[in-house]
């Protein structure tokens, strides 16, 4: 009788408990293309390159159902060069590495190395090339280093309420000086039908502090990005504006592309983008954009970029692409035509290649 009662109690408890269900997914992108670059001091450069449209990567994504609408999540993502098979030298999971909790009602909270709200806004809302190919907005917008990902960060994303959503990120500097290296990022967006609008802001403390070494004060980098796109079905229009102020607010991807010594990056600039995508024949997508970099300093090193590209889906996972872009540098500016993975070596570039996702 006693054993029976114990068994009934155990079964009753189990019937009211949520059994955790977990799964792990292996995913990735293999992207390789032929790249032809012109106009830099390196002369004409032709190469097979990896990550032209999207950086080649392999990742592991996992979720565990904790019950009550709550899940544990993790993501580990590593980059590699598809043209050589070599892994990224900067670390094993240098692209993304985080763990956290996701609630259907309360949003998500994750900790680790993660994309910034600023970069998410640039790729997901502002750029018709989605930061890839020769037309990448990364060529002129602030999109390198700590503008893209930050380590030691805490990130919170709200659920979507009537089309509205938000993201808040805080990067702990982990240096000898309390606020050295710290970074704050935030974004707010609205998405409803064909309209998608988002505003992002980032503030980064450039100070460096090492135990036993005098603090190096470098002031803050401030970045603001306003982006929108609207889908008219026959064409999707893009518009973006960025304001970058302070040291390292808008680094030059290849500052020695045209000169022996590095060209100093602007600490006060505005960048404007207007672009469009259009479906072609069901499987194709035409992309175009114009970007203007306006340097507000005395040097006035401005630049303009024109870009045109085409992507054709061979299947749900495989696509081919072709793209061309040209930058006109003014008064000694040193901006280059790169792609998703490379900074580029000149002011003109042509790409053709293939991308497969899995």
Secondary structure, DSSP 4 states (H G I P E B T S, - for coil): -HHHHHHHHHHHHHHHSPPPEEEEEEEEEEEEEEEEEEEETTEEEEEEEE-SSS--EEEEEEEEEEETTEEEEEEEEEEB-TTT-PBPTT-TT-SEEEEEEEETTTEEEEEEEEE-HHHHHIIIII-TTTT-STT-GGGTSS-SGGGTEEEEEEEEEPPPBTTEEEEEEEE---SSSTTTT-EEEEEEEEEETTEEEEEEEEEEE--B--TTS--B---EEEEEEEEEEEE-SS-EEEEEEEEEESTTTT--TTTTSSSSSPPPPPSEEEEEEEEEEEEETTTEEEEEEEEEEEE-STT---EEEEEEEEEEESSSSEEEEEEEEEEEE-TT-------SS---SSSEEEEEEEEEE-
